[in-house]
Amino acid sequence: MKVRILSVFVFLFFALTIFGCGNSDTKGKPDLVLWHWMTDREEAFLELAKRYEEETGIKVSFELYAPSDAYSQKVRASAQTGTLPDIYGLLAEKRDYAAFIKAGHITDLSDYMNGFIATNKDDYAKLIKKGFISDLTYDMEQKFKEWRRIFFKKALEVNIFPEGNQWGVKPGIYGVPIDVTNIQMLYNKDLFKEAGLDPEKPPKTWEEFIEAGRTLKAAGIPGLVSGWGEIWMIDCFASNYAMNIMGKDKVVATIKGKVPYTDPDWLKVFHLFKEMADEGILAPGIVAMVNKSAEQTFANNRAAFSFNGSWCVNVYRGMNPDLNYAAIPPPLVNKKNPMYIWGGAGASFLINEKSKAKEEAISFLKWLTYEPQQAFLSSKTNNLPANQKCLVDIPPILAQFADDMEITTHPSILPASEYSQVIEFFNKGIQSIIIGEKTPEEVAAKVQEVKERRMEWTKKREARKKQNN
């Protein structure tokens, strides 16, 4: 009796293994699982998954996990347990990105981006037969001989680890951008007109911005609103002006410890925030305001200026479809240096190096970044497409953001990265300047003190490593 039961069990086990396990449909093609955190794109993603299955027979499951903090925790936990999906996004700093690559969780896409693909129909058919690529049309695949060329250069940069990078990652392209973003100044044309300002002549210089703020204040209209309760938004604004005042090279030299934060140029950056506070240009409670609240304030015509990203186009449309506004680069302080703005890939997808359907996942991301799909995503979500060929039919306000993609930069693409403790003291120090708790000089001195202490700790750690080796 026991032998019979055991035989039945073994039969059922193998039946389940053969017929019930794995990611396969009845045609033998693997299903794909993709994780994301983008609640505003869920409906569009599901529609694209439906279209892809109709075209290829491959089912793509978009699994949403939100908010972003919960999503990040899930990805990290899954990396530790080896249960990451075929495709996923990573919300983390560049050093964490590097750690995932070195741990074998992310595929190097360089060959695919640079043209590793079948060159004729016979070779293409062989690759399909061997299961190396999915059964998409030959003509579509030919469009991706040089996949990287379809993207904005700035969109790819955040996913590139160059030769000699500080994290020791093999040089290559590791992610696929699906949209791009940048952060700029916005102004309300109706409030400009109400205050007697020309709505077609926004400020181009810092002096003009301050003067406009005074005019608005005299008319009882709040000036600038932004989510500066979220310190990364302050960091973004300050970084823009640091680049403009002293140039990118000096900013990088500061990060490397060669220029102190007490340098006169850094004091100029800190004094910009004091000047805005002293002139009464900043919206009340700005240092405690999360970006969503700031967006509601601007969308409801309760502030004339906002500092926000291109994602706001979709947000403002939902809050106030009649909002009359435009986007401009932050006004210049130093006319001799360009104004760089934060930007690059808004969201990128990575392919799990351990995925059994890696080639299928790559084919899907090629399809997702092809013009028809990029145009659909952009129209449904009002985000800038990563594919630079899809800018023809975007709304005028999005076009204003797109026009400035070439002047974008981001901390992740600089040749050095600042210590997180220094960044925290820097941004919280600016909050204290705005509310009048500390002077720019006091904040600069404290930030430099933290910087030197952190550099000394790193130096001692490296010495210990050498000694142990």
C-alpha positions in Angstrom: 0.0 0.0 0.0 2.8 2.4 0.9 4.6 1.6 -2.3 1.5 2.4 -4.3 1.0 5.7 -2.5 4.6 6.6 -3.1 4.3 5.8 -6.8 1.3 8.0 -7.2 3.1 10.8 -5.4 6.1 10.5 -7.6 3.9 10.5 -10.7 2.1 13.6 -9.5 5.4 15.3 -8.7 6.8 14.8 -12.2 3.5 15.7 -13.8 3.5 19.0 -12.0 7.1 19.6 -12.8 6.5 19.0 -16.5 3.1 20.6 -17.0 2.6 23.0 -14.1 5.9 24.7 -13.3 7.9 27.4 -15.0 6.9 30.5 -17.0 5.5 28.9 -20.1 2.3 29.1 -22.1 0.8 26.4 -24.3 3.0 27.4 -27.2 6.2 26.9 -25.2 7.1 30.6 -25.1 8.2 31.9 -21.7 6.1 34.4 -19.9 7.8 37.5 -18.6 7.4 39.2 -15.2 8.1 42.9 -14.8 8.1 44.8 -11.5 7.5 48.6 -11.3 6.4 51.3 -8.9 4.7 53.8 -11.4 1.1 54.0 -10.4 0.3 56.6 -13.0 1.4 54.3 -15.8 -0.3 51.1 -14.7 -3.2 51.3 -17.2 -0.9 52.1 -20.1 1.4 49.3 -19.2 -1.4 46.8 -19.1 -2.6 47.9 -22.5 0.9 47.5 -23.9 1.2 44.0 -22.4 -2.0 43.0 -24.1 -0.8 44.3 -27.5 2.5 42.5 -27.1 0.9 39.2 -26.3 -1.3 39.6 -29.4 1.7 40.2 -31.6 4.1 37.6 -30.1 2.2 35.1 -28.0 4.3 36.1 -25.0 2.5 37.2 -21.9 4.1 40.1 -19.9 2.9 40.5 -16.4 3.4 44.1 -15.1 3.3 43.9 -11.3 2.9 47.2 -9.5 4.3 47.7 -6.0 3.9 51.1 -4.4 4.8 53.5 -2.8 8.4 53.7 -4.0 9.9 53.0 -0.6 8.0 49.7 -0.3 9.0 48.9 -3.9 12.7 49.5 -3.1 12.5 47.3 0.0 10.9 44.5 -2.1 13.6 44.7 -4.7 16.4 44.6 -2.2 14.9 41.7 -0.3 14.3 39.7 -3.5 17.9 40.3 -4.6 19.1 38.7 -1.3 16.8 35.7 -1.8 17.4 35.3 -5.6 13.8 35.9 -6.5 14.0 39.0 -8.7 11.7 39.0 -11.8 12.9 39.0 -15.4 12.7 42.8 -15.7 12.6 45.4 -12.9 13.5 49.0 -12.1 16.0 50.1 -9.4 15.3 53.1 -7.3 18.7 53.7 -5.8 22.0 55.7 -5.9 24.6 54.8 -8.5 26.7 52.9 -5.9 23.7 50.6 -5.2 23.3 50.2 -8.9 26.9 49.1 -9.1 26.5 46.7 -6.2 23.6 45.0 -8.0 25.7 44.6 -11.2 28.6 43.2 -9.3 26.3 40.7 -7.5 25.1 39.4 -10.8 21.6 40.8 -10.7 21.8 43.0 -13.9 22.6 42.1 -17.5 25.2 44.0 -19.5 23.3 45.2 -22.5 26.2 46.8 -24.4 26.3 44.3 -27.2 22.6 44.6 -27.8 22.7 48.4 -27.6 25.6 48.6 -30.1 24.2 46.3 -32.7 24.6 42.6 -31.7 21.8 41.3 -33.9 21.1 39.1 -36.9 22.2 40.6 -40.2 20.1 38.6 -42.6 16.8 36.6 -42.5 18.5 33.2 -42.5 20.6 34.1 -39.4 17.6 35.6 -37.8 15.6 32.4 -38.3 18.4 30.4 -36.8 18.4 32.6 -33.7 14.6 32.2 -33.3 14.9 28.4 -33.7 17.6 28.3 -31.0 15.5 30.4 -28.7 18.0 33.3 -28.6 15.5 35.9 -29.7 11.7 36.1 -29.8 9.6 35.6 -32.9 9.2 39.3 -33.8 9.3 40.5 -37.4 12.6 40.7 -39.1 12.0 44.3 -40.2 11.4 45.4 -36.6 14.6 43.8 -35.4 16.5 45.5 -38.2 15.5 48.9 -36.8 17.5 48.0 -33.7 20.9 47.4 -35.3 22.1 50.2 -33.1 19.5 50.2 -30.4 21.2 53.0 -28.4 20.8 55.5 -31.3 17.0 55.8 -30.7 17.5 57.2 -27.2 18.3 60.7 -26.0 22.0 60.6 -25.1 21.2 61.9 -21.6 18.7 59.1 -21.1 21.4 56.5 -21.5 24.0 58.2 -19.5 22.5 57.3 -16.1 22.7 53.6 -17.2 26.3 53.7 -18.4 29.3 52.8 -16.3 32.3 54.3 -18.2 35.9 53.1 -18.3 37.6 53.5 -15.0 34.4 54.2 -13.0 34.9 54.6 -9.2 32.8 51.5 -8.4 35.0 49.1 -10.4 32.1 48.0 -12.6 32.9 46.6 -16.1 32.3 49.4 -18.6 28.9 49.0 -20.3 25.3 49.9 -20.6 23.1 48.2 -18.0 19.6 49.7 -18.3 16.9 50.6 -20.8 15.3 54.1 -20.3 11.6 54.2 -21.0 11.1 57.9 -20.6 13.2 61.0 -19.8 12.7 63.9 -17.4 14.3 67.2 -16.3 13.6 69.7 -13.6 13.0 73.4 -14.4 11.3 76.5 -13.3 7.7 77.0 -14.1 5.7 80.2 -14.0 2.0 81.0 -14.0 1.1 83.3 -16.9 -2.2 84.4 -15.5 -0.7 85.4 -12.2 2.1 87.3 -14.1 -0.6 89.2 -16.0 -2.5 89.9 -12.7 0.7 91.4 -11.2 1.4 93.6 -14.2 4.2 91.4 -15.5 4.5 90.4 -19.1 3.5 86.7 -19.3 5.6 86.3 -22.5 8.7 87.6 -20.9 9.7 85.4 -18.0 12.9 86.3 -16.1 16.2 85.1 -17.6 18.6 86.3 -15.0 18.6 86.1 -11.2 18.2 89.8 -10.9 15.1 89.7 -13.1 13.7 86.8 -11.0 14.2 88.7 -7.8 12.6 91.8 -9.3 9.6 89.8 -10.5 9.3 88.3 -7.0 9.1 91.8 -5.5 6.4 92.8 -8.0 4.4 89.7 -7.2 4.7 90.2 -3.5 3.4 93.8 -3.9 0.4 92.4 -5.7 -0.2 89.9 -2.8 0.9 86.9 -4.9 3.2 84.3 -3.4 6.4 83.8 -5.4 8.2 80.4 -5.5 6.8 77.1 -4.3 8.6 73.8 -4.4 8.7 70.6 -2.3 11.7 71.6 -0.2 10.5 69.5 2.6 12.0 66.7 0.5 15.7 67.6 0.7 16.6 66.1 -2.7 14.6 68.9 -4.3 16.7 71.5 -2.5 19.8 69.6 -3.5 18.7 69.8 -7.1 18.1 73.6 -7.0 21.4 74.2 -5.2 23.3 72.0 -7.6 21.9 73.9 -10.6 23.2 77.1 -9.2 26.5 75.7 -8.1 27.2 74.6 -11.6 26.2 78.0 -13.0 28.2 80.0 -10.5 31.4 78.1 -10.4 31.2 75.6 -13.3 31.0 71.8 -13.3 34.8 71.3 -12.8 34.9 73.2 -9.6 31.8 71.3 -8.3 33.6 68.0 -9.0 36.7 69.3 -7.4 34.7 70.1 -4.2 33.3 66.6 -4.2 36.8 65.2 -4.5 37.9 67.3 -1.5 40.1 69.8 -3.4 37.8 72.8 -2.8 36.1 73.5 0.5 32.5 74.3 1.0 33.6 77.6 2.6 34.9 78.8 -0.8 33.4 82.2 -1.8 31.6 80.5 -4.7 29.8 78.1 -2.4 28.9 81.0 -0.1 27.2 82.6 -3.1 25.1 79.5 -3.5 24.0 79.5 0.1 23.3 83.3 -0.1 20.8 82.8 -2.9 18.5 81.0 -0.5 18.9 83.7 2.1 18.2 86.4 -0.5 14.9 84.7 -1.5 13.9 84.3 2.1 14.8 87.9 3.0 12.8 89.2 -0.1 9.8 87.2 0.9 9.7 85.4 -2.4 9.4 81.9 -1.0 5.9 80.4 -0.3 5.1 80.1 3.4 6.1 76.7 4.9 8.2 75.8 1.9 10.9 73.9 4.0 8.2 71.6 5.4 6.3 71.1 2.1 6.4 67.8 0.3 6.3 68.0 -3.5 2.7 66.8 -3.8 1.5 69.7 -1.7 3.7 72.1 -3.6 2.1 70.8 -6.9 -1.3 71.4 -5.5 -0.4 75.0 -4.5 0.9 75.8 -8.0 -1.9 74.0 -9.8 -4.5 76.0 -7.8 -3.0 79.4 -8.8 -1.6 80.1 -5.3 2.0 80.7 -6.4 3.5 82.3 -9.4 6.7 80.2 -9.7 7.4 76.5 -9.1 10.5 74.4 -9.3 9.4 70.9 -10.5 10.1 68.2 -13.0 8.5 67.3 -16.4 6.3 64.7 -14.6 4.3 67.7 -13.4 2.6 68.0 -16.8 0.5 64.9 -16.0 0.0 65.9 -12.4 -1.1 69.5 -13.1 -3.5 68.2 -15.9 -5.2 66.1 -13.2 -5.4 68.9 -10.7 -6.3 71.8 -12.9 -6.6 71.2 -16.7 -7.0 74.9 -17.3 -3.7 75.9 -15.6 -1.9 78.4 -17.9 1.8 78.0 -17.3 5.2 77.6 -19.1 8.6 76.0 -18.3 11.9 77.9 -18.4 15.4 77.1 -17.2 16.3 78.5 -13.8 17.4 82.2 -14.3 21.1 82.7 -14.6 23.4 84.1 -11.9 26.6 83.9 -13.9 26.1 84.6 -17.6 29.5 83.2 -18.4 28.6 79.7 -17.4 25.7 77.6 -18.7 22.8 76.6 -16.5 22.7 72.9 -16.2 19.5 71.3 -15.0 18.9 67.9 -13.3 17.6 65.4 -15.8 18.1 62.2 -17.7 16.3 58.9 -17.6 13.0 59.2 -15.7 12.6 55.5 -15.3 14.7 52.6 -16.6 14.2 48.9 -16.7 16.9 46.3 -15.9 17.1 42.7 -17.0 17.8 40.1 -14.4 21.1 38.3 -15.4 19.7 35.1 -13.8 16.5 35.2 -15.8 15.8 32.1 -17.8 14.0 34.3 -20.4 16.7 36.9 -20.7 16.7 37.1 -24.5 12.9 37.3 -24.6 13.1 40.1 -22.0 15.6 42.0 -24.2 13.3 41.6 -27.2 10.4 42.9 -25.2 12.3 46.1 -24.1 13.3 46.7 -27.7 9.7 46.6 -28.6 8.7 48.8 -25.7 11.2 51.5 -26.8 10.1 51.3 -30.4 8.3 54.5 -31.7 4.6 53.2 -31.6 4.9 52.1 -28.0 6.8 55.1 -26.9 4.3 57.5 -28.5 1.5 55.6 -26.8 3.1 55.8 -23.4 3.8 59.5 -23.8 0.3 60.3 -24.9 -1.3 58.4 -22.1 1.0 59.5 -19.3 2.3 62.9 -20.5 5.9 61.9 -19.8 8.7 62.6 -22.2 9.6 59.5 -24.3 13.1 58.1 -24.1 13.0 57.6 -27.9 13.9 60.9 -29.4 12.0 60.2 -32.6 8.7 60.5 -30.7 8.6 64.2 -30.0 6.4 65.3 -32.9 3.0 64.9 -31.3 3.8 65.8 -27.6 1.9 68.7 -25.9 3.6 72.1 -26.2 4.4 72.3 -22.5 6.2 68.9 -22.7 8.1 70.2 -25.8 9.4 73.1 -23.6 11.0 70.5 -21.3 12.2 68.4 -24.2 14.0 71.4 -25.7 16.4 71.5 -22.8 17.4 67.8 -22.5 20.8 68.6 -23.9 21.7 70.9 -20.9 20.8 68.2 -18.3 23.1 66.6 -15.9 22.8 64.4 -12.8 25.0 63.5 -9.8 25.0 59.9 -11.0 27.0 60.8 -14.2 29.6 63.0 -12.5 33.1 61.4 -12.1 32.8 61.6 -8.3 30.0 61.3 -5.8 29.6 63.1 -2.5 29.2 61.4 0.8 25.5 61.0 1.8 26.2 62.6 5.2 27.6 65.7 3.6 24.6 65.9 1.2 22.2 65.7 4.2 24.0 68.4 6.2 24.2 70.6 3.1 20.5 70.4 2.3 19.3 70.6 5.9 21.6 73.5 6.4 19.9 75.3 3.5 16.5 74.7 5.2 17.9 76.4 8.4 19.1 79.4 6.3 15.6 79.8 4.8 13.9 79.9 8.2 16.6 82.1 9.7 18.2 79.7 12.1 21.7 79.8 10.6 23.7 82.1 8.4 25.2 80.9 5.1 28.7 81.1 6.7 27.7 78.9 9.6 26.1 76.3 7.3 29.2 76.3 5.0 31.5 75.8 8.0 29.4 72.9 9.3 29.2 71.2 6.0 33.0 71.4 5.5 33.5 70.1 9.0 31.4 67.0 8.2 33.2 66.6 4.9 36.7 66.7 6.4 35.6 64.2 9.2 34.2 61.8 6.6 37.3 62.1 4.4 39.5 61.3 7.4 37.4 58.3 8.3 37.7 57.0 4.7 41.4 57.6 4.6 41.9 55.5 7.8 39.6 52.8 6.5 41.7 52.5 3.3 44.9 52.4 5.3 43.5 49.5 7.4 42.6 47.7 4.2 46.1 48.0 2.8 47.6 46.9 6.1 45.3 43.8 6.3 46.2 42.9 2.7 
